[in-house]
Amino acid sequence: MTEQGETGEIITILLVEDDAPTCWRLQDALVKAGYEVRSAGTLGEARSALAAGAPRVLLTDLRLPDGHGIELIREMRQRFPDTEIMVISALGDEESVISAITVGATGYLLKDAFPTDIATTVRDLVAGHSPISASIARFIVRRTQGAAQNSAEPPPGPVLNTARLTPREIDILWGIAKGFSYAEIASHLGLSKQTVPGHIKNIYRKLEVHTRSEAVFEAVQQGLIKL
Amino acid sequence: MSEIAAKVPTKAPTKAAAKPARRRLLASRLVPYLLLQALIVIVTILGLRLLQPSDPDDFALSDFSAREDGLIRPVTLPHFTSSRYSLADPPFYTGAFTFRSADAASGWSVYLPRFSNAVEVAVNGVVMLDSRRDANANRPDRNTPQIAAIPTSLLREGGNEITVRLFVWGPLKGFLDTVYVGPDVALRPAYETRTLLFVTLPVVFSAWQSILAVILAIMWLMRRHEPVYGVLAAAMVLGVVQAFAPPPVPPAATSRLAAVLLASAPIESALIVVFGVLFFGWRWPRYGTLLFVPGIVVFVVGLIGGPPLPRILFLVLGIPTVGLCLILMACITATAVVRRQDAASFTIGCAVTIVLVCWIQDMLTVLEIVSNDRIFVSRLSYSAMLVAIGAGLTWRFARALNQVDSFAGQLVTRVREAEERLKASFAREEERARAAALANERTRLMRDLHDGLGGQLVSIVALSERGHEGASITDAARAALKDLRLVIDSMDDIGGDLMLALGSWRERTTAQLRPHDITLDWRVATPQGVPLHPELRPWHVIQIVRILDEAVTNAVKHAQARRIAVTIDTFDAGQGPYGVISVTDDGHGFAPSGNGEAGRNGQTARGLRNMRNRAARCGAVLDLSSDASGTRVRLQLPQRFPDSDMAVG
């Protein structure tokens, strides 16, 4: 069985993970699902793998022996904007997932996810459906509240600009944070069930900070920096 | 008073020793004061001599012939006549002056610097000045001068005749000072000087007095417990009335008013003594009221009997009373100076001395012991003193206000200091509380990790050591991971919204159930879910989530359920809303009594005990029902989560 994208070609995945057992496990699950997987254990290996061409999906761990996965994600976003980026996280904690999202990732994968779930998540991502967990949704909506209250000291964790989120998107996040399914959220908000995952991807894109100067601009906009 | 009070407990020898010391103190304070007062007496006398207005002596007419009681004799002005009580047949002075029209560039005038009590002046038989028409001019206590222009047509070249009729009302003797006749330009300045000193100045003083009286009266009205202001205001009001009310000229129809005016001086002076006593903080002695008796007697007699009785009484009673009051006042201020040594007592003492000197001078004038053209100065000096005292009081009042201000300022500073101390201690307290909370949190975290993760890891180790393969180790490791996620998740501040924690739990549970092919039905009955609990702490969340985990695990592992339903609802029995979370499965249930397969049921029983225990720690109520068609775990949340762990044992 071979997993194919919309245009019909085989979906290639670059998997960057330094822990060998985890890497095998993920690779097995993805190969079994029909993806073409190249794996790398370090940043350097990942970069040389990229020389051969852009993958459709990048799956990367954050803590790597020769650097941080964040750098790789940023490079990817600049060089290959069409590549879908997912971060591999052991616990799915907000700290790592959100910081990956702010540099351009649009999904995350739990290291202990069941093999079927791994394949499903990647397939959904390629189809434009970004995964989100209740705790990540909670983290984002609590940041929107914090920005509204204009608290003096920024909350701990990665800097997050929630100013561009629409009220509708924030409502969706609230629903996810409280454990409602996409169908339930859609019926609550009068949406079609299919549009909710697309909203999630939009939310991730809005949270992305594209360049350093833009980051500074956003910080000024939010009053985090005084010029 | 305080000195006496301080001395009471001391023994006789100390008392004896204290006496000379006190005497020394008295001497060291009183002597300089008395010397100062002597100096002031001298300065006052010199001042009075210097201030004596000078008259244009070139135009003086001193040689008159006086007809008194039918007796004509030559007199030299100034001249005293006998005291009399009838206005009929007044002393009649006839004099002569020479007029040369060559000198008369301006008009000529006749100028009378001082007379007592009223005059009628005629030149060449034509009356041109009658001071009786000007009531104020006839007051013996004022030294009002008079001037009148002589119509040119009346003047003859060469010798002219001037006649003066002097009206006298007793008991004072009549007095006529030198008469001046000459060019108006020469006489007018002297007249103006005297008017300024003896007419305008008293009016100015009286005006001040009336203003101060109003101010002091207002002060007294606002501060009734300080009668000193009221007393002084009363004295000033009396003074003002006395100064402005026109005195009746005999034969006045309103002789009663004359009595009131006459009585004012002794009453005023008695009031001043009262003021002095109160001002220096002493109690007014009851017999002190006797000081008012002379004034009241004059007043009553004036009301009952007509003149001249009140005037005689005034001379006999009133004026000595004034003197007595002044001497009393001098004594009071001297005592105050010795005791207090402050600026107020010194100032008032000096003022009293000046007034006293003026009063003695007036007495000597009345008794014709000294001759100073019968100029009375005590009233003027008294007015000046009152104004000084009033100004002093106002000054004291303003200073008191300043003190209040600075006191308020100090208070503000103190309050700020206290506030800062409080803030600092509050910060310390907060720091301590935070440290305690942190320690608690750490303890909780340790316990949570130990309870879940620790046990599971140990179990993994044990399983791998015994050579177990696959499933059991995987389950244990997954359980450990799940617990780690739970502990990490519980660290997040969910702002009292349990639904946020339940949302994460649903997600994890769904993922957990998916491989077992079990559906998780999730039903939230109310849009908001369970009520908000601001007091919700992470350890509450962990207990609740572990209860739910246990219920789901039981359903999966032991009941072989295919479907698990979680219902979240809110009820309100009238005592506030509370949440209820139910976990229902369609498994084959278990017997809560616990007989059956020992191993499995023992494990279930332990799990159930754990669940109940956890529920109790959160103040929640756990309800379990199980039969062959399924199991239902109903967790009723408290209306308020307990602050401290309610665990028993």
Interface residues (C-beta under 8 A of the other chain):
Chain A: L91 G92 D93 E94 D112 A113 F114 T116 D117 S133 A134 S135 A137 R138 F139 R142 I176 A177 K178 G179 F180 S181 E184 H188
Chain B: R478 L481 L484 R485 I488 D489 D492 D493 I494 G495 D497 M499 L500 L502 G503 S504 W505 R506 E507 A511 R514 P515 W522 V524 P527 G529
